[in-house]
């Protein structure tokens, strides 16, 4: 899949832009705060119709304006073209159209235009709480499996019903059994898909980590869930008294986590900044591989400030990896250092575009001698 062009109006600090992209590598050069990451977020907005990171959606609208609009045209792997337009108007909400037709439900769009983003904030996947890692699992699996998203919605709806009953002090076991039955059906389906996903990406992730870090380090992933050893029926029955006192459901798929290790040690506790960055990049590359195989589409790869906190050897290994156009397809890279971008361009020796970014404006740059 390739994003042929993008039209942007009033998105963050970008007042107006139309950019024709290279089908290979697109490099964005500029100082921090100039709009490089905002362009990547506009591309992400086309795929997911929401911000990369949690925020009010109206915060995406350029200061002093009442609306934004982002449009993109795609060439698909199997042939054919697609056009996406997503806009927000203050006080009126959001619209999302595919080939001029509005979706009945926004969730229908998820997975149609897959992409993977690597950003400085990815360190939160390692250092943050379990919610960050559950969001990652949910976002990735939902792009590949529409039934998973439906099960997740059903589970969360039943979970909220049970929590309301707990907060209200409901004692009727028949009511609990009814709600918990719905949780059990969806909860076990969610657990099975997540467990399969972790088993599938773990060896790919470990291979990417070794390719970036070198042979001396071994990283691993493990899926932690109460359903690894018990049924959800057993868990909810056993904890009902405790949950009544707490006022919320204390165990279930909504508390699952990914255990991230380096050798026998926790990456969260002992990983250096460079190791954590390597870990998250390898994880994102493994996710890219997963989506490519399951969607039958080559996702877009967005690499935001990827080389920060990495030594020269790891930078060189990453550049060799992303230079494989047969694996990664269309790539978007931001950096403040032109040397990095020029080296990538030389390594790839294929179609590319170099843009200078300043105050939300984009200018095509000439190559260095």
C-alpha positions in Angstrom: 0.0 0.0 0.0 1.2 3.5 -0.8 0.0 6.9 0.2 0.3 8.9 -3.1 -0.5 12.3 -1.7 -2.0 14.2 1.2 -3.9 17.5 1.5 -4.0 19.2 4.9 -5.9 22.2 6.1 -5.5 23.6 9.6 -4.0 20.4 11.2 -2.1 21.4 14.3 0.6 23.9 13.2 0.1 23.1 9.5 -2.0 25.8 7.9 -2.3 24.3 4.5 -0.2 21.8 2.5 -0.4 19.4 -0.5 2.4 16.9 -0.7 3.1 14.3 -3.4 5.0 11.5 -1.7 7.7 9.1 -3.0 6.6 5.5 -3.1 9.9 4.7 -1.3 11.4 6.7 1.5 10.1 10.2 2.5 12.5 12.1 4.8 11.4 15.1 6.8 14.2 17.4 8.1 13.8 20.2 10.5 14.3 21.5 14.0 12.0 20.3 16.8 8.5 21.9 16.8 8.5 22.7 13.1 5.8 20.3 12.1 7.6 17.0 11.2 5.7 14.9 13.7 2.5 16.7 12.9 2.7 15.5 9.3 3.1 12.0 10.5 0.1 12.4 12.8 -1.9 13.7 9.9 -1.0 10.4 8.0 -2.0 8.5 11.1 -5.3 10.4 11.3 -6.2 9.1 7.8 -5.8 5.5 9.0 -7.4 5.8 12.4 -9.5 9.0 12.4 -8.1 9.9 15.8 -4.9 11.3 17.4 -1.8 9.1 18.0 -1.9 10.0 21.7 -4.9 10.6 23.9 -6.2 14.2 23.7 -9.4 16.0 22.8 -9.8 15.7 19.1 -10.5 19.4 18.7 -6.9 19.9 19.9 -5.8 18.8 16.5 -7.4 21.9 14.9 -4.9 24.7 14.3 -5.1 27.5 16.9 -7.6 30.1 16.0 -9.4 28.0 13.4 -12.8 26.3 13.6 -12.2 23.1 11.5 -9.6 20.9 10.0 -9.5 18.6 7.0 -7.1 15.9 5.9 -7.4 14.0 2.6 -5.2 11.3 1.1 -5.1 9.2 -2.0 -3.7 5.6 -1.9 -2.5 3.0 -4.3 -3.4 -0.4 -3.0 -1.2 -3.5 -3.2 -3.7 -5.5 -5.3 -4.3 -2.6 -7.6 -6.9 0.2 -7.5 -7.1 3.5 -5.8 -8.7 4.7 -2.5 -9.4 8.2 -1.2 -9.9 9.0 2.4 -11.1 12.3 3.9 -11.4 13.0 7.6 -12.4 16.3 9.1 -13.4 17.9 12.4 -15.6 21.0 13.0 -15.8 22.5 16.4 -19.2 21.9 17.9 -20.2 19.6 15.1 -17.9 16.6 15.5 -16.0 14.5 13.0 -16.7 13.1 9.5 -14.9 10.2 7.8 -15.4 9.4 4.2 -14.0 6.6 2.0 -14.2 7.3 -1.8 -16.7 10.1 -1.0 -19.0 7.9 1.1 -19.4 8.3 4.8 -19.0 5.3 7.0 -22.0 4.0 9.0 -19.7 3.4 12.0 -16.1 4.7 12.5 -15.0 1.2 13.6 -15.5 -0.1 10.0 -12.4 1.9 9.0 -10.0 0.3 11.4 -7.6 -2.0 9.5 -8.4 -0.8 6.0 -5.2 1.3 5.8 -2.7 -0.2 8.2 0.3 1.6 9.4 2.9 1.3 12.2 4.3 4.3 14.0 7.6 4.4 15.9 7.9 7.5 18.1 9.8 8.8 21.1 6.8 8.2 23.3 7.0 4.5 22.7 9.2 4.2 25.7 5.9 4.3 27.7 5.2 0.8 26.4 8.0 -0.4 28.6 8.1 2.1 31.4 4.3 2.8 31.6 1.5 0.9 33.3 -0.3 -2.1 31.8 -2.9 0.0 30.2 -0.4 1.2 27.6 0.4 -2.3 26.6 -3.2 -3.4 26.5 -4.0 -0.5 24.2 -1.1 -1.6 21.9 -2.5 -5.2 21.8 -6.0 -4.0 21.1 -5.0 -1.5 18.4 -2.8 -4.0 16.5 -5.1 -7.0 16.7 -8.1 -4.9 15.8 -6.4 -3.9 12.5 -6.1 -7.5 11.6 -9.2 -9.1 13.1 -12.6 -7.3 12.9 -14.2 -9.9 15.2 -11.7 -9.1 17.9 -12.9 -5.5 18.1 -16.5 -6.6 18.3 -15.6 -9.0 21.2 -13.7 -6.2 22.9 -16.7 -3.8 22.7 -19.0 -6.5 24.1 -16.7 -7.3 26.9 -16.2 -3.7 27.9 -20.0 -3.1 27.8 -20.6 -6.1 30.1 -17.7 -5.1 32.4 -19.1 -1.6 32.9 -22.5 -3.2 33.7 -20.9 -5.3 36.4 -18.9 -2.4 37.8 -22.1 -0.3 38.1 -23.7 -3.2 40.0 -20.7 -3.4 42.3 -20.8 0.3 43.0 -24.5 0.2 43.7 -24.1 -2.7 46.1 -26.3 -5.1 44.2 -26.6 -8.5 45.9 -28.7 -10.5 43.4 -26.6 -13.4 42.2 -28.9 -14.0 39.2 -28.1 -10.5 37.9 -24.4 -11.1 38.4 -24.5 -14.5 36.6 -26.3 -12.9 33.6 -23.7 -10.1 33.2 -20.7 -12.3 34.0 -21.9 -14.9 31.4 -21.5 -12.2 28.7 -18.1 -11.3 30.1 -17.0 -14.9 30.0 -17.9 -15.4 26.3 -16.1 -12.3 25.1 -13.3 -12.5 27.7 -12.1 -16.0 26.6 -12.3 -15.0 22.9 -10.1 -11.9 23.7 -7.7 -14.0 25.7 -7.3 -16.7 23.0 -6.6 -14.1 20.3 -4.1 -12.2 22.4 -2.3 -15.3 23.4 -2.0 -16.4 19.8 -0.8 -12.9 18.8 2.0 -12.9 21.4 3.1 -16.4 20.4 3.2 -15.4 16.7 5.1 -12.1 17.1 7.6 -13.2 19.8 10.1 -14.9 17.6 10.0 -12.2 15.0 10.4 -9.6 17.7 13.4 -11.4 19.2 15.0 -11.7 15.8 14.6 -7.9 15.1 16.0 -7.1 18.6 19.1 -9.2 17.9 19.6 -7.6 14.5 19.5 -4.1 16.0 21.3 -4.7 19.4 23.8 -7.4 18.3 24.1 -11.0 19.3 25.0 -10.3 22.9 21.5 -9.3 24.0 18.3 -11.5 24.2 14.9 -9.9 24.6 11.5 -11.6 25.0 7.8 -11.1 25.4 5.3 -13.0 27.6 1.6 -12.6 27.9 0.4 -12.3 31.5 -3.3 -13.0 32.1 -5.3 -14.6 34.9 -6.9 -16.6 32.2 -3.7 -18.4 31.5 -4.5 -20.6 34.5 -8.2 -20.1 35.4 -11.5 -19.6 33.6 -13.1 -16.2 33.9 -16.1 -17.8 35.5 -13.8 -19.1 38.3 -12.1 -15.7 38.7 -15.3 -13.7 38.9 -17.0 -16.1 41.3 -14.0 -16.1 43.6 -13.5 -12.4 43.6 -17.1 -11.2 43.8 -16.9 -10.4 47.5 -13.6 -8.5 47.1 -14.9 -6.7 44.0 -18.0 -5.6 45.9 -15.8 -4.0 48.6 -13.6 -2.4 45.9 -16.5 -1.2 43.8 -14.9 -2.5 40.5 -13.9 -5.7 38.8 -10.3 -6.4 39.9 -9.4 -9.2 37.4 -10.0 -10.2 33.8 -8.7 -9.4 30.3 -9.0 -5.7 31.1 -6.0 -6.3 33.5 -3.9 -8.4 31.2 -0.3 -7.3 30.5 2.8 -7.9 28.4 5.9 -8.9 30.3 9.0 -7.5 28.6 12.3 -9.0 29.5 16.0 -8.6 28.6 17.6 -12.0 29.4 16.2 -12.9 32.8 15.6 -9.3 33.9 12.7 -7.0 33.6 13.3 -4.4 30.8 11.1 -2.0 32.7 13.4 -2.1 35.8 16.9 -2.5 34.3 16.8 -1.5 30.7 18.9 1.5 29.6 17.5 4.2 27.4 19.1 2.7 24.4 17.9 -0.8 25.2 14.4 0.4 25.8 14.4 2.3 22.5 15.8 -0.8 20.7 13.1 -2.9 22.4 10.3 -0.7 21.2 11.6 -0.4 17.7 12.0 -4.2 17.4 8.4 -4.6 18.7 7.1 -2.2 16.2 8.9 -3.9 13.4 7.4 -7.3 14.5 4.0 -5.6 14.5 4.6 -4.4 11.0 5.4 -8.0 9.9 2.2 -9.3 11.6 0.0 -6.8 9.9 1.6 -7.3 6.5 1.0 -11.1 6.7 -2.5 -10.9 8.1 -3.9 -8.0 6.0 -2.3 -8.9 2.7 -1.2 -5.2 2.5 2.1 -3.6 3.2 1.5 -1.1 6.0 3.0 2.4 6.0 5.9 2.8 8.3 6.3 6.1 10.2 9.6 6.6 12.0 9.6 9.7 14.2 13.0 10.7 15.6 14.0 7.1 15.5 17.8 7.6 16.0 17.7 9.5 19.3 19.3 7.8 22.3 20.9 5.1 20.1 24.6 4.5 19.5 26.2 4.6 16.0 26.2 0.8 15.7 22.5 0.5 16.4 21.7 3.4 14.1 23.6 1.7 11.3 21.8 -1.6 11.8 18.4 0.1 11.7 19.3 1.9 8.5 20.3 -1.4 6.9 16.9 -2.9 8.0 14.7 -0.1 6.7 16.7 0.0 3.5 15.1 -3.3 2.5 12.2 -1.9 0.3 10.8 -5.4 -0.3 10.2 -5.8 3.4 9.0 -2.3 4.5 7.6 -0.5 1.4 6.8 3.1 1.9 8.5 4.8 4.8 8.3 8.2 6.4 11.3 9.3 8.6 11.8 12.5 10.6 15.1 13.7 12.0 16.9 16.9 12.9 20.2 15.5 11.5 20.5 15.6 7.7 23.5 13.2 7.9 21.2 10.4 9.1 18.7 11.0 6.3 21.4 11.3 3.6 22.9 8.0 4.8 19.5 6.3 4.5 19.0 7.7 1.0 22.4 6.4 -0.1 21.8 3.0 1.6 18.4 2.6 -0.2 19.5 3.9 -3.5 15.9 4.0 -4.7 13.0 6.4 -5.1 12.9 9.0 -2.3 11.8 12.5 -1.3 13.6 14.9 1.1 11.5 17.7 2.6 12.6 20.6 4.8 10.0 21.4 7.4 9.7 24.9 8.9 6.7 26.4 10.8 4.3 23.9 9.2 5.5 24.4 5.7 7.2 21.8 3.5 9.9 22.4 0.8 11.5 19.9 -1.4 15.3 19.8 -0.9 18.1 19.0 -3.2 20.4 16.0 -2.4 23.8 16.6 -0.9 26.8 16.0 -3.1 
